[in-house]
Amino acid sequence: ALFLGQFGLFTVPATNPFNPFGVPVGVDYRFVELGPRSNDATTNFARFLLGAEGTLAERFDWQAYVLADRDSSAIFNRNTINAFLHSTVQQFLDSTDPNVALNVFSTTGNNNPDTLAAILASGQTTDETATRAYMAEFVVRGPILDLPAGPLNAVAGLNYRREKVDFQATGLLDLIDDRDVQAAFAEMSVPLVSSAQQVPGIYSLELSAALRHDRYQDDQAPQLKSSTNPQFGLTWRPVPDLLVRGTYGKAFKEPTAFDLLLPRLSFVGFALDPARNNAVSAFDETFGGNPGLSPERGQSITAGLVWTPSSLQGFSTTVNFFRVRQEDFITTLDVDTMLANEALFPGRVVRGPPLPGDPPGTPGPIISVDTSNINFGRLTVKG
């Protein structure tokens, strides 16, 4: 099948002998004359896990483990059009010879068998994906200090993770990426006031704090270096039946290998140019991965009340508030959005010089638009 016609990936010119519109049009088309397609998938998954645990100084518990897993899959495609041979397919769409040109306006299909054979994927094509992950972690936990309100409990640990991805699609891409991640983390629970201390207005009060530091090494994305993210929480019981709680935390998410390394494909795009009085413009449009992506970052705030009256056995009611804010969101934007907000995307819209006769101050025609993955915007969810 041909696809992404709405974005101009495959365009039928006005000179195609089967084009009934007399103007260039983008097209999606299913070649019914070829019969059913076949896609068979085989997946293999294996995992190895080894762990151990013990006690240190009769006070601290420790745990350690190593993990390795492998996931491989192969998709066997038969009787399919090799739509990624863009220039070959477009050559037959551009042909003016009715004996050679592709006819994508027929409901029954009457294309020349030699033309179909030229764009049909030869024999069976195979898309293969293999991912590997190796991880090791060591964690120790226990009370590290006795406070007036109770023991100060803490957890600390180290983590190492290595990820590999290898994705091959026949005629389209060969994506390989290795990533190493080292992390250190710690968390503690600090009792500030206990019921035994009989502090007026405070039945109990406890503070929690956590910190995690991650360091990255990815030759394909040197901008991924390190990130440190804290989290804090507070729980307060003014009376035994009422709990007041709140948390604040920061987080991040690194871009995946596919976000970074998908191939960048270009085709002829069409759009109305708002900077030139909505004139129809044709230009080179590029989409795909972006090796310069930054991590997504987020913040969260929660607050709530839990009332469990001792006089009503089994009854409990909760009121919660939350707000999650995500920044540098990894997304793709369509051409119309970029053209309507061109100043927000420097370098993404490239224009030529103004044309003779353009009014003063009119920008030149669009030469190219880059719609590849981008860090853009802020997403806030609250309730």
ABEGO torsion letter per residue (X at the ends): XBBGAAAGABBBBAABAABAAGBBBBBBBBBAAAEBBBBBBBBBBBBBBBBBBBBBGGABBBBBBBBBBBBBBBBBBBGBBBAABAAAAAAAAABABAAABBBAABAAEABBAAAAAAABBBEBBBBBBBBBBBBBBBBBBEBABBBAAEBBBBBBBBBBBBBBBBBBBBGABBBBBBBBBBBBBBBBBBBABBAAAGBBGBABBBBBBBBBBBBBBBAABAABABBBBBBBBBBBBABAABBBBBBBBBBBBBBBAAAAABBBBBBBBBBBBAAAGGBBBBBBBBBEBBAABBBBBBBBBBBBBBBBBAABBGBBBBBBBBBBBBBGBBBBBBAAAAAAAAAABBGABBBBBBBBGBBBGBBBBBABBBABBBBBEBBBBBX
